[in-house]
Amino acid sequence: MKVTEKPIMSLAADHAACRVVIVDQTQLPFIVEQRVLLTWQDCAEAIRTMRVRGAPLIGVTAAYGIALAMQRDATDGALSTASKALAATRPTAVNLAWALDRMSRLLTTTDPADRADVAWAEADQIAAEDEDNNRRIGEHGLAIIRDIYAKTGRAVNILTHCNAGRMACTEWGTATAPIYLAHREGLPLHVWVEETRPRNQGLITQWELADAGVNHTYIVDNAGGHLMQHERVDLVIVGVDRVSRRGDVANKIGTYLKALAARDNGIPFYAAAPSSSIDMDIEDGVPEIEIEERDTSEVSMLRGWDRNGYVTDVRMLRDRTPISNPGFDVTPSRLVTGLITECGIFAPADLARSVAKGTCK
């Protein structure tokens, strides 16, 4: 898939040069700027500041952070230090802990002399699996879009929140993968793209969809319920940062309100969730999933083009204004129609049973 005129990946790893190149997503969509990560500390900074964002991409970046760490120092102490520091960067997205645990379990049983090469190979595998899983999520989600089109005979209107697109993953995206595949198949569709305050990540979704030629309209967050009331939304698809054992979904703040509006208007609400985002250690997501409290500057400042075409930051509030900035909320499983995974589509009640059976792992 292409962004602008050149194929730009969210992340590209170079074992031979011992570096990872990312797109600095704090600059998108105003500036496409690549950044080179040479150490695990660089990876930690990129995750913490959201230069890389999206649960799947956070996990992939952390895996490469371990590879970079092992390249410099393959001792047990260095592995533990890097793993703990990377794990502390973002608390909500479970893919981070999942990737670090996978790397640590493998490397602790690997001879230190071989750890660097093994770490790079495993990080490459995690990245490749992410791309494949997202494509499979797309294939399963495509069936939902096909079914709606078959019933209505008109363009399918999809609403999405935040950015769970190709920049949030190694490729395809999670929530956007069904959209891209439907577009490639020639199915008529239209996407309502919510701006997603406070970081306006909907701008990245809009940027991606425009590049792919997908019909879309950019809207403010609070327009979603209005559109649902007036039968202008057929389907809601969102990404996830963590899913509880019973199917509660943690995603960008505001997702819960979309699910409530969808339920009130009889609109199916799906979450695109790779199995790496399912946390079997959590039963009830509302009290148990830790919600990250982000820096207040994300609320008090806005970025955009000024009248002269320069990118600038504008302060919206006085310094003394109290601000709360929870980055995520949790949508209870009772509001979720289904979870679109790489292994198929599951009702929340069937999720834990499918994982236990190994249907999706």
C-alpha positions, -999 to 999 in steps of 0.1 A, spaced: 0 0 0 12 35 -7 11 68 11 17 99 -11 38 90 -41 62 66 -24 56 35 -4 62 47 32 60 21 59 52 30 95 84 10 105 113 -5 87 140 -25 104 176 -29 92 195 -57 110 227 -51 91 228 -14 100 214 -21 135 187 5 132 149 9 130 134 37 109 99 50 118 75 76 106 73 102 134 35 102 139 36 133 161 41 152 128 14 135 108 -4 144 86 13 178 83 48 165 78 60 131 67 92 128 87 112 96 92 132 91 124 161 67 130 161 46 162 195 32 172 190 21 208 163 6 230 161 40 247 152 56 214 124 30 210 112 37 245 111 75 238 93 69 205 66 48 222 62 71 252 59 103 231 36 85 205 61 89 177 49 54 171 14 47 182 -13 20 178 -12 -11 199 2 -34 172 30 -11 162 39 -4 198 44 -41 203 65 -44 172 87 -14 181 93 -28 216 104 -61 201 129 -43 180 140 -23 210 150 -56 226 169 -65 195 188 -32 196 195 -38 233 209 -73 226 231 -59 198 249 -38 224 248 -59 255 233 -94 255 236 -101 292 206 -111 314 209 -77 332 207 -57 300 177 -78 288 159 -72 321 167 -35 322 155 -29 286 123 -50 291 113 -32 323 119 2 309 100 -4 276 71 -20 295 67 12 316 63 35 286 25 29 279 2 10 304 -30 4 284 -20 -13 252 -14 -50 261 5 -57 228 35 -40 245 37 -64 274 28 -93 250 57 -86 227 82 -80 255 72 -112 273 75 -132 240 110 -118 234 121 -124 270 109 -160 272 128 -168 240 160 -149 249 163 -162 284 168 -197 270 192 -185 243 229 -184 246 240 -148 251 264 -152 222 234 -158 199 209 -134 215 213 -105 191 206 -126 160 178 -145 176 162 -112 189 163 -96 154 148 -127 138 120 -129 164 112 -92 161 110 -96 123 86 -125 129 64 -104 152 63 -77 125 55 -102 98 28 -118 119 12 -84 125 9 -77 88 -5 -112 81 -30 -110 110 -42 -76 99 -48 -89 64 -68 -118 78 -88 -94 100 -96 -75 68 -108 -107 51 -132 -115 79 -144 -80 83 -149 -78 45 -177 -104 48 -196 -80 71 -194 -52 46 -204 -75 18 -235 -87 37 -246 -51 45 -242 -42 8 -262 -72 -3 -291 -62 20 -291 -25 12 -279 -24 -24 -262 10 -17 -229 23 -5 -221 10 30 -216 38 55 -189 30 81 -180 51 111 -146 47 128 -129 64 157 -92 72 163 -67 57 139 -64 19 137 -50 22 102 -18 12 85 2 37 105 -9 21 137 4 -13 125 31 -27 102 5 -27 73 -32 -27 65 -44 -16 99 -69 -34 120 -102 -14 117 -92 -2 83 -82 -35 68 -118 -45 59 -123 -11 44 -93 -13 22 -102 -48 10 -138 -38 3 -125 -8 -17 -102 -30 -37 -131 -53 -44 -151 -24 -58 -178 -24 -31 -193 10 -28 -186 24 6 -182 57 25 -163 62 58 -172 88 85 -139 97 100 -141 112 135 -115 137 144 -108 120 177 -98 146 202 -75 154 219 -47 143 195 -69 144 164 -58 110 152 -87 110 128 -64 132 107 -42 103 101 -71 80 92 -83 107 67 -48 110 53 -46 73 48 -80 69 32 -74 98 9 -42 83 -3 -60 50 -10 -89 67 -28 -115 56 -3 -146 78 -2 -148 95 33 -160 125 52 -142 141 82 -165 149 112 -162 161 148 -164 134 175 -199 144 187 -215 141 152 -215 103 153 -246 99 174 -265 124 152 -256 105 121 -267 72 136 -301 87 145 -306 98 110 -297 63 95 -265 75 79 -243 49 96 -246 12 88 -216 -1 108 -191 10 134 -156 -5 133 -130 5 159 -96 -7 169 -85 -19 203 -57 -14 228 -67 -42 251 -96 -67 253 -107 -85 285 -114 -122 287 -151 -115 285 -148 -91 255 -147 -56 271 -128 -33 247 -104 -6 257 -99 19 229 -93 56 224 -114 79 247 -149 84 232 -153 48 219 -177 39 247 -200 68 236 -201 55 200 -210 20 213 -239 35 233 -252 54 204 -248 24 181 -268 2 205 -295 28 209 -299 30 171 -296 -8 164 -263 -4 145 -237 -32 147 -206 -22 166 -174 -42 159 -139 -41 173 -110 -52 152 -88 -71 176 -57 -91 169 -53 -120 194 -22 -103 208 -46 -76 222 -66 -101 242 -57 -101 279 -68 -133 294 -57 -122 329 -84 -95 330 -121 -104 334 -139 -71 339 -123 -44 318 -140 -14 333 -123 -16 368 -93 -38 358 -78 -22 327 -54 6 336 -64 38 318 -34 60 308 -36 96 319 -19 116 292 -1 149 293 -24 179 297 -7 196 267 -25 173 244 -57 191 255 -44 226 259 -26 227 225 -37 222 189 -15 217 158 -24 228 123 -15 250 93 -15 287 98 -28 311 71 7 312 56 9 274 53 33 268 81 27 241 107 22 257 141 9 249 176 -18 270 192 -27 272 229 -64 267 236 -64 272 274 -46 292 300 -18 275 319 -38 276 352 -68 257 338 -72 223 354 -72 195 328 -79 158 329 -68 137 299 -76 100 301 -63 85 269 -88 56 267 -122 43 279 -136 8 281 -167 -4 262 -184 -32 281 -189 -64 262 -227 -61 262 -223 -32 237 -200 -51 214 -216 -70 185 -185 -89 177 -147 -90 177 -130 -93 144 -98 -113 149 -74 -129 126 -90 -162 135 -126 -152 127 -154 -131 142 -165 -139 177 -193 -127 199 -178 -115 232 -193 -144 251 -174 -168 228 -141 -151 229 -126 -167 260 -138 -201 250 -122 -198 216 -89 -188 231 -91 -216 256 -97 -241 227 -68 -227 208 -92 -214 180 -76 -180 183 -43 -177 201 
